[in-house]
Amino acid sequence: MVNGLPGNMSSEVLNVVLQRELPVVPYSLTAENQKEFSYHSKVSNQPITLLRPSQRASEIEKILQDYPRLIAVDYTHPDAVNSNALFYQKYGIPFVMGTTGGDREQLIQSTVQSNVYAVIAPNMGKQIVALQTMLNKMAQSFPGVFQNYRLQVTESHQQTKADTSGTAKEMIQSFVKMGAHFEYDKDLRMIRNPVEQQQELSIPPEYINGHAFHTYRLTSPDKSVQIAFQHNVLGRNIYAQGTVDAVVFLWNKIQQKASQKLYNMMDVLTEQISNN
């Protein structure tokens, strides 16, 4: 059940689900102010009924009767993260939370308490997750290696992205654990203006509405040393592919009746590599 349609990210995930010939629940949670009542994918003519928050409670029991083994994928809005998670938890629906923002501590806590299977991650792109994992391990192995270095972060996303990148937040945490100095109000630059994105970052016009360009720059106190990490993504396919991998991973964990219920994309990536 891909929630967030007709949004760009949820639409991309639905396309990948259909391309992989996985079963689709023909319903999607959407915003209350959504004008459309159904959605049609470019890959399939099967209509998807859009359910507003005021409708979902009355419809979900019938949906669960018809699709008792459904897994929800959430690409909605940062403001809806926690309320949607509580909805999934209330009805015992396993979910993959790709939406960033919200109260992440509350999200994790409520999911653990609910005992519902879930994958929660700010970034579903496996290659980016591999970089995050590397930085996490660096922070554990070399705490203080960037002591007194200044970290400056530039992140550019489509204009409709309402919040600071969850990936950037996690990367920043790793660098701070390695001793870097960082202040959100001074050292983070969020670019959402299409003109700036084209002029400064040379983002092709066709990807202005779907990209993720991140640069993390570390500078020594005397400015004699500068180290940069960068990951630039055009389009959304990398995230959609990773999301569907997470759904398959979660399905397997449910079938195995795994004792662990809460996972992240590092778990998904680790298991895929060990199985290859």
Backbone bond lengths (Angstrom), bond angles and torsions (degrees), N, CA, C in turn:
res aa  C-N    CA-C-N  psi(-1)  N-CA   C-N-CA  omega(-1)  CA-C   N-CA-C  phi
1 M - - - 1.458 - - 1.524 107.61 -
2 V 1.325 116.89 106.36 1.460 121.94 -176.18 1.520 108.73 -91.56
3 N 1.334 116.47 112.14 1.460 121.28 -176.49 1.517 111.69 -100.82
4 G 1.330 114.80 141.47 1.457 120.98 -178.70 1.513 113.47 116.53
5 L 1.336 116.89 -1.56 1.459 120.10 176.90 1.528 109.30 -63.59
6 P 1.342 117.35 145.49 1.468 128.31 7.55 1.531 113.94 -93.81
7 G 1.320 118.07 32.23 1.458 121.56 -179.06 1.515 112.71 -60.90
8 N 1.326 115.91 157.50 1.464 120.69 -174.82 1.526 112.98 -63.42
9 M 1.342 117.03 -44.29 1.457 119.69 -176.46 1.530 110.75 -69.98
10 S 1.312 117.09 -44.48 1.469 119.45 179.37 1.527 110.92 -66.03
11 S 1.319 117.43 -33.84 1.468 120.86 176.97 1.519 110.82 -64.16
12 E 1.335 116.59 -40.94 1.467 120.97 178.80 1.528 110.67 -65.56
13 V 1.332 116.34 -41.00 1.470 119.95 177.83 1.523 110.37 -62.93
14 L 1.323 117.14 -44.31 1.463 120.53 179.58 1.524 110.64 -59.57
15 N 1.321 117.39 -41.53 1.461 120.52 178.57 1.526 111.58 -60.21
16 V 1.335 116.84 -42.33 1.464 120.61 179.90 1.529 110.26 -67.13
17 V 1.319 116.99 -40.88 1.473 120.67 177.11 1.525 110.24 -57.44
18 L 1.326 115.90 -45.61 1.460 120.57 -179.13 1.529 111.40 -68.69
19 Q 1.321 117.13 -39.57 1.472 120.95 178.77 1.524 111.27 -63.24
20 R 1.317 116.34 -33.52 1.467 120.09 178.17 1.527 112.47 -84.79
21 E 1.325 115.15 -0.34 1.469 122.27 177.17 1.533 111.70 61.36
22 L 1.308 115.36 40.39 1.459 121.28 173.81 1.525 108.75 -92.33
23 P 1.338 118.30 150.72 1.470 120.54 -178.49 1.527 111.68 -67.62
24 V 1.320 115.98 142.13 1.460 122.66 -177.72 1.523 109.87 -118.33
25 V 1.317 116.54 131.68 1.461 121.48 172.12 1.531 106.70 -80.25
26 P 1.330 118.71 123.76 1.474 120.29 -172.49 1.527 114.35 -80.21
27 Y 1.300 116.63 41.64 1.465 123.00 176.54 1.523 108.29 -138.39
28 S 1.339 115.95 153.01 1.460 120.51 177.40 1.523 109.12 -149.23
29 L 1.329 116.61 133.05 1.459 120.16 173.08 1.520 108.50 -72.48
30 T 1.315 115.77 136.63 1.455 120.67 -178.38 1.521 109.39 -137.20
31 A 1.324 116.86 -177.42 1.466 121.28 -178.43 1.524 111.08 -78.79
32 E 1.315 115.94 154.52 1.466 121.10 -179.42 1.521 111.54 -61.93
33 N 1.326 116.85 -33.90 1.469 120.80 -176.46 1.528 112.64 -90.66
34 Q 1.329 117.48 9.05 1.463 120.40 178.54 1.533 110.05 -64.41
35 K 1.339 115.89 128.00 1.466 120.40 -176.78 1.522 113.01 -81.08
36 E 1.344 116.15 -28.91 1.454 119.89 -178.29 1.538 110.51 -80.62
37 F 1.325 116.09 153.80 1.467 121.28 178.61 1.520 112.31 -111.54
38 S 1.336 116.80 -11.62 1.464 120.51 177.07 1.524 109.08 -150.53
39 Y 1.335 114.48 164.42 1.459 120.49 -177.75 1.518 108.72 -136.45
40 H 1.327 116.01 139.82 1.463 121.57 177.19 1.531 108.92 -120.40
41 S 1.323 116.78 123.29 1.455 121.74 178.02 1.527 110.53 -73.09
42 K 1.350 115.44 154.68 1.459 120.31 175.08 1.530 111.17 -71.02
43 V 1.338 116.21 -19.42 1.460 121.13 -176.38 1.520 112.10 -90.44
44 S 1.330 117.08 -25.41 1.466 120.95 -175.50 1.527 110.22 -142.19
45 N 1.317 115.72 151.31 1.463 120.47 177.61 1.524 112.16 -88.48
46 Q 1.334 117.01 -0.99 1.454 120.17 -178.91 1.528 110.36 -66.17
47 P 1.338 118.70 121.55 1.467 119.92 179.69 1.526 111.64 -74.64
48 I 1.308 116.08 144.26 1.460 123.02 176.30 1.531 107.58 -111.30
49 T 1.318 117.33 119.79 1.457 121.50 178.92 1.524 109.75 -76.69
50 L 1.323 116.95 129.51 1.460 122.42 -178.94 1.522 110.10 -93.48
51 L 1.324 116.47 126.10 1.465 122.64 -177.64 1.527 110.49 -110.02
52 R 1.311 116.67 123.68 1.450 121.56 176.78 1.533 110.14 -82.11
53 P 1.340 117.47 161.43 1.465 119.93 179.32 1.524 113.48 -53.09
54 S 1.318 117.26 -34.52 1.465 120.69 -179.34 1.529 112.22 -72.85
55 Q 1.335 117.60 -13.31 1.470 121.47 -178.15 1.527 113.37 -104.49
56 R 1.325 118.10 -24.18 1.451 119.95 -165.27 1.526 114.11 -65.85
57 A 1.332 117.68 -36.18 1.461 119.61 -177.87 1.528 111.41 -63.80
58 S 1.325 116.58 -35.81 1.465 120.09 -178.41 1.527 112.43 -79.42
59 E 1.326 117.68 -17.97 1.460 121.56 -176.09 1.527 113.97 -101.89
60 I 1.339 117.18 -23.87 1.466 119.04 -167.90 1.528 113.25 -66.41
61 E 1.318 119.08 -34.22 1.468 119.70 -177.96 1.530 111.24 -65.03
62 K 1.325 116.02 -40.37 1.470 119.04 176.90 1.527 110.57 -66.58
63 I 1.334 116.66 -39.54 1.466 120.46 178.59 1.526 109.89 -61.43
64 L 1.320 116.59 -43.14 1.470 120.32 -179.68 1.526 111.91 -68.45
65 Q 1.319 116.89 -29.97 1.468 119.68 174.66 1.528 110.63 -66.51
66 D 1.331 115.38 -41.14 1.470 120.36 -178.79 1.536 111.72 -78.06
67 Y 1.336 116.84 -31.13 1.470 121.74 -177.04 1.535 108.97 -133.36
68 P 1.328 116.66 70.27 1.477 120.17 -172.67 1.525 114.40 -66.58
69 R 1.330 117.41 -16.15 1.468 119.38 -176.42 1.531 112.27 -110.10
70 L 1.318 115.45 22.78 1.463 118.62 -176.23 1.526 111.93 -67.67
71 I 1.319 114.92 150.86 1.464 123.90 171.66 1.525 106.51 -120.87
72 A 1.320 116.66 129.55 1.464 120.89 -179.84 1.523 110.79 -89.08
73 V 1.324 115.48 139.83 1.464 122.40 171.90 1.513 106.78 -114.28
74 D 1.311 117.39 127.21 1.463 121.07 -174.65 1.520 112.03 -112.79
75 Y 1.339 115.27 112.35 1.458 123.15 168.91 1.521 106.44 -131.98
76 T 1.316 116.04 74.85 1.460 120.84 -174.70 1.526 110.38 -108.25
77 H 1.330 117.58 -103.65 1.464 121.64 -177.87 1.522 108.37 -143.98
78 P 1.343 118.08 145.99 1.463 119.67 -179.80 1.534 113.97 -51.55
79 D 1.325 116.63 -35.33 1.467 119.78 -179.50 1.527 112.86 -69.09
80 A 1.329 116.92 -17.70 1.464 120.71 -176.68 1.531 113.05 -101.43
81 V 1.324 117.69 -2.90 1.469 120.74 -174.12 1.514 112.31 -54.16
82 N 1.319 117.28 -54.71 1.459 120.12 -173.67 1.519 112.87 -71.50
83 S 1.324 117.37 -40.52 1.467 119.45 179.47 1.529 110.73 -66.99
84 N 1.327 117.67 -37.77 1.462 119.96 177.65 1.520 110.69 -66.65
85 A 1.337 116.70 -42.77 1.464 120.02 178.84 1.522 110.76 -60.90
86 L 1.307 117.34 -42.87 1.468 120.57 177.84 1.522 111.18 -62.62
87 F 1.319 116.72 -35.12 1.473 121.22 176.95 1.526 110.43 -64.33
88 Y 1.335 116.95 -47.87 1.467 120.39 178.17 1.530 110.30 -60.84
89 Q 1.304 115.94 -43.15 1.464 120.57 -178.16 1.531 111.37 -65.08
90 K 1.307 116.49 -40.62 1.467 121.07 -179.34 1.518 111.34 -59.32
91 Y 1.341 116.02 -39.22 1.466 120.19 -176.35 1.532 112.70 -99.93
92 G 1.333 116.62 8.98 1.456 120.15 176.52 1.510 114.10 66.83
93 I 1.337 116.92 33.85 1.461 121.78 -177.39 1.531 109.83 -94.09
94 P 1.330 119.17 118.09 1.465 120.63 173.81 1.536 109.12 -61.91
95 F 1.322 116.54 145.19 1.465 117.31 -176.09 1.520 112.68 -146.72
96 V 1.335 114.29 154.23 1.463 123.38 171.92 1.523 105.83 -113.56
97 M 1.327 116.50 115.08 1.462 121.24 -176.57 1.524 109.57 -98.81
98 G 1.330 114.88 103.63 1.456 120.51 177.54 1.516 112.39 -98.83
99 T 1.337 116.79 -13.95 1.461 120.65 178.44 1.518 109.97 -68.94
100 T 1.313 116.32 133.27 1.461 120.42 177.62 1.527 109.43 -91.83
101 G 1.341 115.69 172.60 1.455 120.36 178.44 1.517 112.18 86.76
102 G 1.319 115.29 -165.50 1.452 120.63 -175.50 1.527 110.65 74.96
103 D 1.322 115.99 -176.12 1.465 121.70 175.85 1.519 107.51 -87.37
104 R 1.333 117.18 99.04 1.467 121.03 -173.38 1.533 111.40 -67.93
105 E 1.314 117.35 -35.38 1.464 119.63 179.09 1.528 110.50 -63.96
106 Q 1.335 115.64 -44.17 1.465 120.14 177.47 1.527 110.66 -65.00
107 L 1.325 116.45 -38.21 1.461 121.04 179.36 1.524 110.99 -59.51
108 I 1.316 116.56 -48.58 1.462 121.09 179.87 1.525 110.43 -64.83
109 Q 1.320 116.06 -45.46 1.459 120.77 -177.17 1.525 112.06 -62.05
110 S 1.327 117.04 -46.62 1.464 120.02 -178.73 1.523 111.35 -67.19
111 T 1.336 116.79 -33.98 1.468 119.83 179.31 1.522 110.62 -68.02
112 V 1.335 116.65 -43.39 1.470 120.26 177.93 1.525 110.27 -61.28
113 Q 1.313 116.70 -44.24 1.463 120.98 -178.57 1.524 112.41 -66.59
114 S 1.328 117.02 -30.96 1.465 120.97 -177.27 1.514 112.95 -76.30
115 N 1.345 116.51 -22.06 1.469 121.89 -178.61 1.529 112.20 65.65
116 V 1.325 116.35 26.54 1.460 122.39 177.96 1.528 108.80 -94.45
117 Y 1.325 117.12 140.71 1.464 120.68 176.99 1.532 109.76 -68.09
118 A 1.336 116.24 136.06 1.466 119.18 -179.42 1.523 111.11 -158.13
119 V 1.330 114.48 149.77 1.470 122.58 166.73 1.526 105.86 -115.43
120 I 1.321 116.57 122.16 1.463 121.57 -179.85 1.524 108.28 -124.62
121 A 1.335 116.29 123.85 1.466 119.94 -178.71 1.517 109.47 -155.96
122 P 1.330 117.33 143.18 1.463 119.84 177.58 1.525 112.89 -77.30
123 N 1.328 116.17 -14.71 1.465 120.14 -179.86 1.521 108.94 -143.06
124 M 1.311 116.92 126.73 1.462 121.51 -177.68 1.533 112.49 -99.81
125 G 1.326 117.18 -1.40 1.461 119.97 178.47 1.520 109.94 -76.65
126 K 1.322 117.30 116.83 1.468 120.56 -171.96 1.522 112.63 -62.89
127 Q 1.321 117.97 -36.18 1.457 120.25 -179.11 1.534 110.45 -68.41
128 I 1.322 116.89 -38.33 1.467 120.46 176.39 1.528 109.70 -67.65
129 V 1.330 116.21 -39.14 1.464 120.78 177.74 1.528 110.62 -61.39
130 A 1.333 116.74 -37.52 1.465 120.25 177.52 1.533 110.41 -61.39
131 L 1.344 116.68 -39.85 1.462 120.54 176.97 1.525 110.61 -65.39
132 Q 1.341 116.82 -42.73 1.456 120.58 177.18 1.529 110.91 -58.73
133 T 1.322 115.89 -43.40 1.463 120.74 -179.79 1.523 110.96 -62.41
134 M 1.323 116.14 -41.81 1.455 120.84 178.27 1.525 110.84 -60.03
135 L 1.337 116.68 -44.19 1.463 120.45 -179.55 1.529 111.55 -67.61
136 N 1.344 116.18 -36.90 1.467 119.51 176.55 1.520 110.68 -61.22
137 K 1.322 115.83 -42.26 1.463 120.15 179.92 1.529 110.96 -69.10
138 M 1.329 116.59 -36.35 1.467 120.28 175.20 1.522 110.55 -60.83
139 A 1.340 116.06 -42.33 1.465 120.25 -178.86 1.525 111.02 -64.39
140 Q 1.324 115.98 -35.84 1.467 119.88 178.67 1.530 111.54 -73.15
141 S 1.316 116.11 -38.41 1.466 120.56 -175.51 1.529 113.31 -84.43
142 F 1.338 116.58 -31.26 1.468 120.31 -174.46 1.528 111.96 -129.95
143 P 1.329 118.17 56.85 1.470 119.13 177.99 1.530 109.76 -62.45
144 G 1.327 115.54 134.90 1.454 119.96 178.86 1.513 115.69 85.81
145 V 1.339 117.59 0.81 1.465 119.39 -177.19 1.534 112.12 -63.17
146 F 1.341 116.91 -27.14 1.469 120.62 177.52 1.526 111.15 -108.16
147 Q 1.321 116.00 32.39 1.464 120.30 -179.79 1.527 111.17 -55.07
148 N 1.351 114.45 128.56 1.478 123.47 178.27 1.528 114.12 70.69
149 Y 1.335 117.78 1.71 1.462 119.33 171.33 1.535 108.43 -73.90
150 R 1.303 116.03 148.55 1.469 120.69 176.77 1.521 109.02 -97.29
151 L 1.320 116.33 128.90 1.458 121.94 176.98 1.523 109.42 -99.77
152 Q 1.316 116.45 127.63 1.463 122.35 174.29 1.526 108.38 -123.73
153 V 1.315 115.55 133.43 1.464 121.11 -173.97 1.523 110.17 -124.51
154 T 1.319 114.94 131.17 1.465 121.27 171.88 1.514 107.61 -118.58
155 E 1.332 116.42 126.49 1.463 119.56 176.79 1.515 109.68 -132.94
156 S 1.327 115.20 130.70 1.458 121.65 -177.98 1.523 110.02 -120.85
157 H 1.329 115.12 129.72 1.462 122.21 177.62 1.516 108.99 -138.92
158 Q 1.329 115.44 169.49 1.452 121.03 176.32 1.534 110.97 -56.54
159 Q 1.304 115.07 152.07 1.463 122.34 -173.12 1.528 112.53 -58.73
160 T 1.327 117.02 -26.43 1.466 120.31 -176.51 1.525 113.50 -79.95
161 K 1.337 117.73 -9.55 1.472 119.53 179.06 1.519 108.50 -73.00
162 A 1.341 115.56 115.60 1.461 120.11 -169.87 1.521 114.19 -83.29
163 D 1.330 117.64 -24.09 1.464 119.98 -171.39 1.522 111.74 -117.16
164 T 1.328 114.58 170.09 1.462 120.20 172.39 1.516 109.24 -67.17
165 S 1.306 117.30 142.23 1.456 121.98 -179.31 1.528 111.53 -55.28
166 G 1.341 115.70 126.49 1.456 120.75 175.92 1.520 111.51 -64.69
167 T 1.327 116.07 -34.40 1.465 120.64 176.35 1.520 110.50 -62.14
168 A 1.341 116.07 -45.48 1.466 119.91 179.25 1.524 110.27 -59.80
169 K 1.319 117.40 -42.02 1.465 120.55 -179.53 1.528 110.94 -60.30
170 E 1.337 116.55 -42.22 1.466 119.46 -179.37 1.528 111.21 -68.92
171 M 1.326 116.32 -41.00 1.466 119.79 178.04 1.531 110.26 -62.22
172 I 1.316 116.19 -42.83 1.464 121.27 -179.91 1.529 110.32 -59.64
173 Q 1.327 116.69 -42.96 1.465 120.44 178.57 1.527 111.31 -56.95
174 S 1.326 116.62 -42.53 1.462 120.19 -179.92 1.522 111.52 -63.51
175 F 1.344 116.32 -44.60 1.460 119.72 -179.81 1.536 111.23 -65.35
176 V 1.334 116.19 -38.11 1.468 119.99 178.49 1.529 110.17 -64.24
177 K 1.330 116.95 -38.43 1.467 120.33 176.64 1.521 111.30 -63.93
178 M 1.328 116.30 -25.36 1.468 120.43 176.97 1.529 111.91 -87.03
179 G 1.337 116.19 7.74 1.461 120.08 173.71 1.511 116.50 102.01
180 A 1.339 118.05 -4.63 1.465 120.31 -177.08 1.529 111.03 -67.61
181 H 1.310 115.13 146.47 1.470 121.42 176.33 1.526 108.46 -93.64
182 F 1.341 115.82 129.87 1.465 119.62 -177.61 1.519 109.52 -148.61
183 E 1.352 115.64 133.47 1.454 122.19 175.09 1.527 107.96 -126.02
184 Y 1.340 116.01 123.01 1.465 120.14 -174.91 1.527 112.54 -57.57
185 D 1.322 117.31 -40.17 1.464 118.95 -174.75 1.529 112.80 -75.32
186 K 1.334 117.12 -17.35 1.472 120.39 -178.07 1.526 113.44 -111.04
187 D 1.319 116.14 -32.69 1.464 119.96 -167.69 1.524 114.82 -109.40
188 L 1.319 117.70 1.35 1.466 120.79 177.32 1.517 109.74 -112.75
189 R 1.316 115.69 125.17 1.462 120.46 175.48 1.516 109.35 -116.45
190 M 1.321 116.39 117.90 1.463 122.65 177.15 1.524 108.18 -101.23
191 I 1.318 117.01 120.54 1.465 121.16 179.20 1.524 108.46 -104.57
192 R 1.318 115.78 120.78 1.464 121.39 178.45 1.531 111.65 -126.64
193 N 1.317 116.55 -5.26 1.465 121.39 -178.31 1.533 110.04 -83.07
194 P 1.335 118.11 118.89 1.467 121.12 -177.43 1.526 114.30 -56.63
195 V 1.335 117.54 -35.44 1.470 120.45 -179.50 1.529 109.72 -65.78
196 E 1.323 117.14 -45.79 1.465 120.84 177.42 1.525 111.01 -62.19
197 Q 1.309 116.18 -39.65 1.468 120.45 -178.26 1.519 111.40 -62.87
198 Q 1.327 116.97 -39.55 1.463 120.33 179.71 1.518 111.89 -75.76
199 Q 1.330 116.59 -41.54 1.464 120.25 -175.31 1.532 111.87 -75.41
200 E 1.330 117.39 -43.01 1.460 120.51 -174.21 1.534 113.04 -89.25
201 L 1.324 116.62 -35.82 1.465 120.11 -172.85 1.525 113.11 -109.72
202 S 1.326 116.66 -4.09 1.476 122.27 178.96 1.525 112.10 56.53
203 I 1.313 116.16 39.21 1.468 120.30 177.52 1.528 108.52 -76.75
204 P 1.335 117.81 126.76 1.470 120.26 -179.97 1.529 111.23 -58.99
205 P 1.311 117.80 143.47 1.468 121.37 -177.14 1.527 113.86 -53.95
206 E 1.344 116.62 -35.27 1.464 119.17 -177.16 1.530 113.09 -70.71
207 Y 1.337 116.90 -10.85 1.475 120.34 179.93 1.526 112.91 -113.21
208 I 1.322 117.18 7.56 1.464 119.87 178.68 1.528 110.42 -58.55
209 N 1.329 116.50 -34.96 1.467 120.10 -178.40 1.524 113.10 -92.62
210 G 1.319 117.51 13.05 1.459 120.12 177.50 1.520 111.81 -166.80
211 H 1.331 116.34 86.51 1.467 120.16 179.65 1.530 108.93 -157.02
212 A 1.335 115.43 166.70 1.466 121.67 175.49 1.526 108.17 -149.72
213 F 1.316 116.10 102.34 1.465 122.39 179.64 1.535 108.46 -110.77
214 H 1.323 116.62 121.08 1.474 121.16 -178.72 1.524 110.02 -127.69
215 T 1.324 116.31 134.49 1.461 121.88 171.89 1.526 108.70 -131.53
216 Y 1.346 115.21 129.56 1.462 122.55 178.17 1.530 106.55 -116.07
217 R 1.332 116.87 115.26 1.461 120.73 -173.48 1.538 109.49 -117.90
218 L 1.327 115.48 123.28 1.460 122.27 179.77 1.518 109.40 -108.51
219 T 1.344 116.29 127.84 1.466 121.11 -177.03 1.527 109.80 -124.77
220 S 1.326 115.81 132.39 1.459 120.55 -179.28 1.526 110.43 -68.78
221 P 1.349 117.76 159.81 1.472 120.45 -178.37 1.528 113.90 -55.07
222 D 1.343 117.15 -36.78 1.472 119.07 -179.56 1.525 113.05 -92.46
223 K 1.352 115.27 5.16 1.471 122.53 176.83 1.534 113.75 65.28
224 S 1.319 116.45 16.76 1.465 119.55 179.12 1.523 112.53 -86.83
225 V 1.352 116.78 -13.78 1.465 121.39 -179.15 1.523 108.69 -129.43
226 Q 1.318 114.81 133.96 1.460 119.91 176.05 1.526 108.63 -137.87
227 I 1.336 115.62 129.30 1.464 122.05 -179.75 1.523 107.70 -126.05
228 A 1.329 116.70 133.81 1.465 120.05 -177.15 1.529 110.90 -128.66
229 F 1.320 115.05 142.67 1.455 123.97 171.41 1.525 106.85 -118.88
230 Q 1.331 115.93 137.85 1.463 118.98 -176.02 1.519 110.52 -143.04
231 H 1.335 115.95 139.45 1.470 120.11 169.11 1.530 108.27 -141.93
232 N 1.314 114.78 123.37 1.462 122.58 -176.91 1.523 110.08 -120.34
233 V 1.315 115.81 127.34 1.469 121.25 -178.02 1.520 109.52 -125.96
234 L 1.324 116.09 128.65 1.457 122.35 172.80 1.519 108.76 -104.70
235 G 1.331 116.66 127.68 1.457 120.59 -179.24 1.525 112.05 86.92
236 R 1.338 115.51 -173.54 1.460 121.41 -173.99 1.525 113.06 -123.09
237 N 1.320 117.38 -0.62 1.460 119.59 -171.98 1.522 113.21 -62.16
238 I 1.337 117.17 -37.69 1.458 120.49 -179.58 1.532 110.94 -58.27
239 Y 1.336 116.65 -37.06 1.464 120.69 -179.68 1.526 111.30 -76.66
240 A 1.327 115.76 -37.99 1.463 119.74 179.60 1.524 110.96 -64.96
241 Q 1.327 116.42 -43.20 1.470 119.87 178.64 1.532 110.71 -61.39
242 G 1.332 116.21 -44.97 1.453 120.18 178.92 1.520 112.56 -64.37
243 T 1.321 116.35 -36.18 1.461 120.80 178.91 1.522 111.16 -63.33
244 V 1.315 116.18 -45.14 1.465 119.70 -179.85 1.535 109.97 -68.14
245 D 1.323 117.43 -35.27 1.467 120.02 172.66 1.529 110.37 -58.98
246 A 1.340 116.71 -39.22 1.463 121.25 179.31 1.527 111.44 -66.32
247 V 1.335 116.46 -36.34 1.472 120.41 177.24 1.526 110.01 -63.85
248 V 1.330 116.57 -46.24 1.475 120.73 179.22 1.524 110.24 -62.39
249 F 1.327 116.45 -43.01 1.466 122.11 177.41 1.526 110.43 -57.69
250 L 1.352 116.46 -47.68 1.458 120.99 -177.53 1.525 110.82 -65.88
251 W 1.329 116.58 -39.49 1.464 121.04 176.58 1.531 110.61 -58.12
252 N 1.306 116.72 -44.60 1.467 120.86 179.49 1.526 111.25 -63.70
253 K 1.326 117.34 -39.79 1.462 120.59 178.62 1.528 111.23 -64.87
254 I 1.319 116.14 -37.19 1.474 120.19 177.93 1.517 110.22 -66.08
255 Q 1.342 116.45 -43.35 1.472 119.95 179.52 1.522 111.03 -65.11
256 Q 1.310 116.80 -33.70 1.471 121.14 179.21 1.525 112.41 -79.05
257 K 1.341 116.13 -8.55 1.468 122.03 -175.59 1.532 110.48 54.11
258 A 1.323 114.72 45.30 1.459 121.22 -178.33 1.520 110.87 -59.43
259 S 1.311 116.33 141.46 1.462 120.64 -179.97 1.524 111.25 -70.13
260 Q 1.336 116.39 -34.61 1.464 119.55 175.30 1.517 109.19 -75.68
261 K 1.337 116.55 134.10 1.457 120.14 -176.67 1.530 113.23 -111.08
262 L 1.322 116.91 -30.17 1.463 120.61 -176.01 1.532 110.47 -104.94
263 Y 1.342 116.22 129.97 1.465 121.69 -176.90 1.524 109.80 -133.63
264 N 1.341 114.77 166.64 1.462 120.55 171.31 1.523 108.75 -128.73
265 M 1.327 117.19 -177.61 1.467 119.70 -176.53 1.520 112.43 -70.93
266 M 1.313 117.45 -21.53 1.464 119.10 174.61 1.532 110.02 -64.74
267 D 1.335 116.37 -37.39 1.471 120.39 176.21 1.525 110.78 -64.11
268 V 1.337 115.78 -42.39 1.466 120.73 -179.94 1.523 109.97 -62.42
269 L 1.324 115.90 -48.06 1.465 121.56 -178.65 1.526 111.00 -63.18
270 T 1.329 117.22 -44.62 1.463 121.48 -178.57 1.514 111.23 -61.08
271 E 1.333 116.49 -42.76 1.463 119.29 -179.00 1.526 111.59 -69.36
272 Q 1.327 117.18 -38.39 1.464 119.47 178.60 1.525 110.94 -62.45
273 I 1.331 116.87 -42.42 1.462 120.59 -179.73 1.516 110.73 -66.51
274 S 1.331 117.92 -41.00 1.464 121.14 -178.90 1.521 111.93 -68.05
275 N 1.340 116.96 -25.80 1.473 120.66 -179.34 1.526 112.40 -86.17
276 N 1.325 117.17 -12.71 1.474 120.67 -178.55 1.535 111.52 -89.12
